[in-house]
Amino acid sequence: MKIQNYSCGEWVDGTGQGQELLNASTGDIVGLASSEGLDFKLMIDYARKNGHQLRSWTFHQRARALKAMALYLLERKEKYYQLSYKTGATKVDSWIDIEGGIGNLFVYSSKGRREMPDTSFYVDGKAEILSKNGSFIGHHLYVPKEGVAIHINAFNFPVWGMLEKIAVNLLAGVPAIVKPATLSCYLTEAVFKDMIASKIFPEGSLQLICGSARGILDHVDSQDVVTFTGSAYTGRCLKSHPNIIEKSIPFNMEADSLNCSILGLDVTPDSPEFDIFIKEVAKEMTVKAGQKCTAIRRTIVPENLIEEVGKALSKRLEKISIGDPTLEGVRMGPLAGLEQLKEVREKVAELQAQCETLYQQTELNLIGGSQEKGAFLSPTILSAKNPLQDEKVHEIEAFGPVTTLMPYKTNEEAITLAKKGQGSLVGSLVTKDPKVAKEIVLGSASYHGRLLVLNSTCAKESTGHGSPMPQLVHGGPGRAGGGEEMGGLRGVFHYMQRTAIQGDPTTLSYITEVYQPGADRPEAEVHPFTKFFEELEIGETLTTHRRTITEADIVNFGNLSWDHFYAHTDETAIDDETFFEARVAHGYFIISAAAGLFVSPGKGPVLANYGLDELRFTKPVYVGQTIGVKLTVKEKIAQEDREDQIPRGVVKWQVEVTDQDGEICALATILTLVKKKPH
């Protein structure tokens, strides 16, 4: 069976004999993969040409499509599991890969709908006033790049490796070409076929290469983005491609790294943290048979606990049943292939030249599978004799179920060992002592992309050392590639161009669809609260009548709120050492009084007050002073229509409270839910 590629809107077979893809447990042929005959330049041009529809969608439209895709794939997940077992993945491994990958779609769908505007661009931060009188300002906005995201993955996560990346670029409005690891690309192909069949995203948004992508970087351009997940050596070769350098093409690299886990000096063998540490290290060795870029390669342990940790970890690994993942009771499967098995064995042999072997099964009692044709390997624990001087243990990575124990005496030594990895995707620390946690985290954070502090308080709900979360950045400095992906909205912006814009406030308000300070504010002809969501215009302003603040107002508000701060109640306490000149009105009374001035009391399209942001009290208001309000439409965010609620959107209003001298005494942004026009 030939594994197909999806190119320029068609499923096509690669020409030539192709590479044999084998069942990692039995050695049986699963399929043949080839990308020969594909025109990579044509594929890139096709994505660029057809990407305009995806770019024209708003973030909310893209986010809803991600949710629809996630639900669509979940309905079909069982067939993915059956293929996943052939890659060597157990049920747990497959759950991480398949449903963990689909979970990324859900997270970015939620992020897009809740944290991003219903526009095709994103306004970044606040305006910068660039002139004395405010007639010239600056701002920043993000727009989708007009190229294609090319994702090259060399690791054995055929579903997660694809979905974690395309969730982000699709939300950004950029199409993608996916090149998964060839050994397990048959699982990627199965998921991809369903994604294309769903027709949820516009044609041209997604293409697939099952086989070599050699030569594809010859055709990328400055609007494209390249991501690579794999070995540091291969990543460096790709990153130094002349076309990448000459055209300054963004290249994000996530490389295998010598991640560490540290057992705190405060932990004793009889504490729950000791058991947590052993479980976590064993899990990271055996999940996906240790074939994870985030797996624990260096286990850093207090010198007096090396023997205890070695025994406890060996005892736990002895209970791990190894074999064919399709069979009941198997907890660790094989490596992805025989080539990888050979490489891991070679790396272990190199490490054994400097390390003592504490645990390694000479004969595997397999549950199913083939010892001769399968890629099975025993979990292996090594112990470094002198890790502060020996360099190989910090340079050689066996990309399988292998870890090396390293002794330390002080927190400073633990930090030094952690940093000797020269840059890691993730490090973890098991401790109950916040002081230990702070010292080690701050001492080693510059060498890590992520740090997990684990103890008995959070262990049950923790996602663990080796699980990147879409809400947090994934990547790391130095050996880990120097890249960064995911991280919530941070990852989305990697596929967008941030542009500084300058001009007058009115023009920039029109461009950004957000009211900018100093822009024209046409006076509303009718009260804005009587208008439907679609009828409101950015900058439209209501100027209210005015109200004089009395002593009775202050007394009554104090009695109602129980806020009896001295400046509101005790005139005699106000002197040169205080902030105020006389008895002052409560700030919250001023904003409440402002609401009384601008709220329209009659029933209308405004459904409810939704919240209050950015409240500032800029000048005291004293008895006898008079306030007024300017209420301005600042921003509009449409909400998705649902059967169980009234169609509506969120309107952000700028509330500007001024005193009798026209000086601002309070500023706030209020949010209201406003009905959409009836269909």
Helices and strands as residue ranges (DSSP letters): E 2-3, E 5-7, E 10-12, E 19-22, E 29-33, H 40-50, H 52-56, H 59-74, H 77-84, G 85-87, H 91-115, E 122-129, E 137-144, E 149-153, H 160-172, E 176-179, G 182-184, H 185-198, E 206-208, G 216-219, E 225-230, H 232-239, H 242-246, E 251-255, E 260-263, H 272-286, G 287-290, E 298-302, G 303-305, H 306-318, H 338-352, E 355-360, E 380-384, G 392-394, E 402-408, H 411-419, E 427-430, H 434-444, G 445-447, E 451-454, E 473-476, G 478-480, E 483-486, H 489-492, G 493-495, E 496-503, H 505-512, G 528-530, G 533-535, E 541-543, E 547-548, H 551-561, H 566-569, G 571-573, H 587-598, E 606-617, E 626-638, E 648-658, E 664-675
